Amino acid sequence: MGTSEPLLPDRDPFYRTAVPLSGIEPGAILRSRAVRIGLFGAVPQRISAWQLLYRSTDLSGRPEAAVTTVLLPWGADPRTPRPLLSFHCAIDAIASKCFPSYALRHGARALGSIPQLELPLIAAALSRGWAVSVPDHEGLGGHFGAAREPGYRALDAVRAALRFAPLGLHAGTPIGLWGYSGGGLATAWAAEQAAEYAPELAIVGAVAGSPVGDPANAFVRLNGSPFAGFAMVFTAGLARAYPQLEQLLREHLSERYRTLLARAEHSATLPLLARFAGRDADRHTRAGLAAMLAEPELLAVLAEIRPGAQAPAMPMLILQAVNDEVIAVADIDAQVARYLEHGAHVHYVRDRLSMHLPLQFLGAPAMIDWLADRFDGVALDPPGVRTVWSVALSERARPQHRDFLVLLWRMLTGGPIGARHQRRAQVPQTRGLRGVEAG
């Protein structure tokens, strides 16, 4: 496979197919290849990995090709039964260098992309002995923020993974969904769409950390803030996914702001946030931001992209920081309320001490343990809402932070990322998710 820099997705012929897709069923594998994974693109990882080009479905129901990266622990025997985790990165950009299929590869030049930060979480799942699918859930067009599409691509990626012989999976393989922030939003769409779009899949649980809740509210709140770059790239992503917005944006936004949006299309997430911190779209609109947001075409899109209208068929864990500086806890409270009203089985945990990015890693043991319990058939606690001081301080989570540091060191030194023989740290088993309770 070599160590040369991989081609970007928009230049790599692997991502293209001339085969007519209309007669091919969703999840069918069109092409596959072995790839090498790299930590921040620089340190080669001893992880077994392949990429699959497969048939999926876009927002309008048209067939399309999509890509997922599928992984096994190093040295794993494909004859050994194992569950499959669909891990949804917080891509939060539309530049192709931020797609997981590129950013996770050895030699990739994608510093500042979120998937590179999330690779240790994927490795933590592999260390449990699980197979993992990491779909490019925004699609080849970088449709950041679009409704339903992320769910279609994630579910079809699971279908493709089940068919890919080197993974050794089968139709009845238990499946879990996991994502945080933008990846949590993708998880929510997959969870909502699964029963109708892919009812044959044995999805036993879904974990959505800080899953945005209401993208329109997030756009308004983040605009002009230190995280204004999210609002800008969100606008650019919606313009790609919903062509009907192009004329509206041209009428309302200044030429200067549209130029900035075009630049945002080519930037990785973290440089984007640094470059556009504090940028206020209201100063670049001809009639004001409120007038633009009141346009019927935009109102219809913003209503469509809000998750929660449909109850997920599988149990869910939703984790959210009460003092999150990026995603408002009120938006997640409302999303959970919509799910509960529709009869979903949701265990919602609000963490008082953490903030947005820290909770993704401090809460990782709680999230991965909850998924492990679903794979093991542990009984569920009743649905509902709990507020804790910190999920990171529970008896079950504390030793896993040490294990995570050991895993990071193994990744930094290029050691094999294989399955641990013990399922988790040796602490008494308890039902459900436990944290240090808030008063």
Summary of the structure (lengths in Angstrom):
residues: 439
radius of gyration: 20.5
end to end distance: 54.7
largest distance: 62.6
contacts: 1600
relative contact order: 0.12
helix: 39%
strand: 18%
